């Protein structure tokens, strides 16, 4: 997500908020991936498909989302044989609370959280909020995490008033970096960070930035399970140009599948 500014209330102008180290580590992380659904789908929808044909996951691809991050998430979903539907802002604005609630997981990718909020009506964000409280699970990555907070730009406020700031690198005019993320109960992995939030004040941290602030957090919102990430474990190799990583992209991508599986199946991960 390329939402660059040290002040999350300011206009944010960009989009992507955006050698195995050990085969053992890769296999361990990959083992957390989702159980495959019947088929993969990336069709645009205006509402839930009827009956058993409805996919479990709804991926937002509307205004403010990074096309690159949408593509990266689709690749992770397809690679793990996960059935999903995708919908844009207009289609989201046509959905009712019960139609959102018919899915098991809503994913909001990286991008521009201000534009994401502006593209949705207040009724739509209220419907999403009520659906999550009623049991819809939510995964927000970078802009999707900002949007889940108390953003002044028509945010979801799943956090009971907590508004997330940018991670401290933003204050040093660093817009993207390979950041060492310490995962609770596991090792430290370099993840792609681009203008992402730090998640102090909400939920349980499951991974930390080098300064100890939460990089990834999980928690309940009503009957829904919410996972928020300030980094991009789904980032492909092509995003890494000019940066130095000690962790291969495939290992980080396996962890992205872990987060999707945890959110979809309401499975708490080890936390601090």
N, C-alpha and C positions, 0 to 999 in steps of 0.2 A: 504494500500500500504506500503510495507516495503522497501522503498527506503532510506536507512539510510546513511546520511552524512550531515554535516552542510553546505557543499558546493554543490549546485545543479549541478555543472559542473563535479564533481567527479563521478566515477563509482558507481552505486547503486546496491546493491547486493541482495535485497530480493524481496519478492513478496507482500504482501497484503496491501500496502499503505493506507493498511488497517487501582401484586401490582400496578396496574395502579395508577398514581399520581392523575389523575382525569378523570373519564369517559368523562366528558364534553370536556376536552382538546383533548382526543383521537378522539372523534367524530368530533370536529372542524377541526383537522388536516386531518382526513380521508375524510372529505367532499371535500377537494381539490384534491382528487385522480382523475385519468383520467376516462373519460367516457369509458366504456368497448368497446373494438373492437369485431368483430364478433367471433373470436376464438383465442386461444393461440397457439404459434408455437415457437419451438426452433431449427428448422431444419437448418443445415448448407447449405449455398447457394453459388453459384458461381456468381450470379448476381440477379437482381430484378426478382421476379416472374411476369409473364405476367398479364396484365389487372387488374381486381379488386382483384385478389388473392394476390397481393403484399402487405405484411404487412407495417404498417406505420413506424416501428422502426427497425433499423439495429444495432445490438449489436456486438461489436468487441470482439472476443474471442481468438485472435492470440497471437503471441510471446510477452512475457513481461507482459501479463495480469495475475492477480492472479486467479487461479481456484476457490478459495474460494469466491472472490468478484464476479466473473462471476456467480457462483451458487446463491449468495445472491441477485444479481440483477434479475436473472431469477425468483427467488421466488417472488420478489416484482412485477415483470411484470405479472407473472401467477396469483398471488393473486388478482391483479386488472384487470384480464381478458384482458390483452393487447396483441395484436398480434405483434409478432416480428420475425425477422430472425436473425441468427447468422452467422458470417463468420470469418475465420482465416486470417492470414497474406497473405498467398498465394492467397486466394480468393480476398482479398482487392486489391492485386497488379494486379489482372485481371480486376478490375472494372474501367470503364471510369468515367469522370466527370458527364456525363449525367446519368449514372447508379447510382452513389451516390445520385445525385439530385432527383432521382425518389422516394427516401424515404423522410419522413417528419422529422425524428429525427435520429441522429447518437449518440450512447452512447459509450464512451470509459471508461472502468472501471479502478479500481486501479490495481497496479502491479509495474512494473519497467519501468519508462518512457524512460530510455535510451534504453532498449531492445525493447520497443514498436517502437521507432523510427528506430532502426537498422533493424527491421524486415520488414519495409516498404520501398519501393523505393522512390526516390525523386519525381518521376512522380506521385506516389500515393498520397503523402502528398500534392503535388501541386493540384491534382484533388480534394482532400477533401477540401482544402482551397478555391478553386474556387467554389465548390458546395455550401459551407457555404455562401460565399459572394453572391451566386445566390439565396439563400433562404432555403438551408438545415439547420435545427436547430441542435444544438450540446449540449450534456451534458457530461462534463468531471468530473470524480470523482477522486480525489487524483492524481494518475499518469496521468489520463486523463486530469486533469487541468494543470499539468506541461507540458504535451505534447501539449496542446493548446497554450501555451506561446511560447516565443522565445527560445525554448530549442536548445542547440547546437547539439543535437542528432536527427537531422532530424525532428524537431518540426514543428507544423503547423503554428506558428506565427500568430494566429488570433488576437493577442494583439498589433500589430503594434510596435514590438520591445521590449515589456515589458517581462522580464524574471523573473519568480517568485522564491523567496527564500523559504526555509523551514520555518515553523512556529518556533517561538523562543524556544520552548521546546527542539528542536533538539540541540541547543547550550548547553543545560544542560545534554546532553547524555541520554535524555528520548526518547525512541523509540515508545512508545504507551501509551495512557492515556485516561481517561474519562475527556473530556474538556467541561466546561460550555460555551455554545454558545448562545449569545443573538440574537434572531431573531427579525428583525425590525417589529414593530407593534404587537409583540406577547410577549411571555415569554422567560425565559432562560431554555434551555434543555441541559442535558449532552449528548454529542455525542462521538462516538468512533473516536479517532484520531490515526493515525499511519504514521509517517514520511510524513505528508501532507504539502502542501504549504500554505503560507499566500499570499493573492491575491492583494496586494497593487499595485496601479498604473493602474488598468484596470477596466472598468465598474462601476456599482453601487453596493456597498455592501448591501446584504440583510441579512447578519448575521455576527457577529463579535466574535473574540476570546476574552478572558478576558483582553488582553492587548490593545484592541481596533482596532487591525488590521483586515482586512476583512478575514472571514473564508469561506464565500460563496458570489459570485458576479454574476451579470447578465448584459447583454448588447447586443447591436446590432453589427453585423459584416456584412457589406453590407446589404443584405436583410435577412440574417439569424439571429436567436435568440440564444444566447449562455448563458448557465448556467454552472458555474464552482464551484466545492466544494472541500475544503481542508480536510473535514471530511467525515466520512462514516455513514450517517443516515440509510443506508441499512443494517448495520452490525447486524447479528443475535446474540442471547444470547450466543452462543458458543464462540464468540470472546471476551466476557467480563470477562473471567476467570482471577482472580487475580486483577481485577479493581473494583472500587466502583462507581456505577451510581445511581443518584437520579431519573433518568427518565427511565421508562421501555422501552425495545427494541421495543415493538409494537408501542409506540408513536413515537419514532425515525423513525421506518419503515414507518409509515404513512406520516411523513415529507418527506421521500425519494420519496414516491408516489407524494407528492405535487411538488417536484422539477421536476420529470419526466413530470407531467402534465403541469407545467409552460413552460418547454422547448418544449414539443411537440406542445402545443397550442399557443406558443408565448405570453404567459400571464405574464406580468410583475408582480412581487411580491412587497410588500411594501419594501422600501429600505431606507437607511440612506442618 
